[in-house]
Amino acid sequence: MLDAFNKRFILFIALLLPLAASAADDGWKPLFNGKDLSGWTIKIAKRPLGENYADTFRVEDGVLKVYYDKYGKFDMQFGHLYTNQAYSNYILRLEYLMTGKALEDAPHWGKLNSGVMVHSQSPLSVRRDQGFPVSMEVQFLAENATAGKQTGNAVSPGTNLEIGGKLVTDHIIDSKSKLYPLDQWISVEVEVHGNREIIHRVNGVEVLRYQRPQLDPTDEDAKQLLATGAPQQLSFGHIALQAESQPIWFRNIQIKQLDK
């Protein structure tokens, strides 16, 4: 027969099991394994697909880092690290930290500036010299940036969007966030509901939402996609971390897929 202590212990374990199962089934999956770039594809402007020029993207101490210490000049070599898989309905969660200085020949707007792309075109369809994929960008800015006055903006390379049923063709759509200093970890969530809606959150606070992301028929790269049969309304695409001349670190990159 079980004594009183063993009965209490069994009851304690029984109470913990549902909590453990709930934690295991919360739906969050890592996109970055903390060890290498498995599951990702690199494309840097002016470089062939898959070349990690000058060790731009590297993994150190479980953190995915973008560095330019092995470059001579930046030479407009904007880079992106793409998920191999495309996604449609999901929440993306990550943390970023900007550090150091951009290379001197980088454009002023690229300094203290980076981001993550959603609904991005495949890296297989990106031109060799193309600076940015056709996508919706969640822009990351730090204090003293010249590209905007807050982080978490929406930027639209080759795309447009709608807010409240109205088409917006501005290249940068301001969020309600603020700028944060260098060397500080910032948490970001991007909630994506196909073509219906995209929501940006910074440090747990909603800062922007918009609807109906779509290809811009006046943009040359978007025209190429449309010519190959791509639908104008964007409902899925790759996720891409940006290397825009500013050293930046990423960690805790996770995704939770949604039903819709």
C-alpha positions, 0 to 999 in steps of 0.5 A: 500500500502507498504511504501518505508521502507517496500519495502526495507525490503522485498527486503532485506529478499528476497535477504537473503533467497537464501543465507540461503538456500545455507548454509543449503544445503551445504551438511555438517552434524555433526558426533558428536552431542556435547552432548554424544556418540550417533552414535558411538561404542567403542572398546578398546583392551582387553575389550568387545565391547561397554565398555568405560573402565575407561571413556576413551572417554568422552564429556565435553563442547561440545568437545570429549575428550580422557583421561587416568586419570582413568587408572592405566597402559596403558597396550597396551589398544589401543582404537577406537571410530567407527561411527555406519555407514560405508561410501564410498565417502565423505569428513571428516572434524574435528579439533584435539588438543593434550594435556598432557602426555601419560601414562609411560608404553605406547610404545614410538611411541604411545606418542604424536601420535593419528589419525583417521581411514577411510575405517575401518573394523567394530568394530563387526569384531575386535578381543578382543585383537586387537590393531588396526582395519584393516583400513587406518589411517590419523596419528596425531603427535605433536612436539617431537613425535618419530613416524614421522616428520610430521602430516597427514601421512598415516599409514596402519594397515593390508592394503597397498595402491598405489601411481602413480600406484605403490604398496606401502607396507610401514607401514607409508607413509610421508605427506608434513606437519610438526609437531605442538605443544601441546595444539593447534587446528589443522584442518584436512580434509580427502577426500575419493573417494571409492577405487579410491583416498584418499586425506589428508589436514592439516590446509587447505593444501593438504599434501598427496594423494594416490590411491587404498587402499587395504587389505594386504594379508600377515597381519593376521587380513586382512587374516581373513577378506579375508577369510570371503569374504571381497574384497581385494580392499577397497571402504568403511568402518567405520570412527574411532577416535583413543585413542593411549595412548596420551590424545587428544580432537576432535571437529567440526567433520563433514561429506559431502557425495559425489556422487563419 
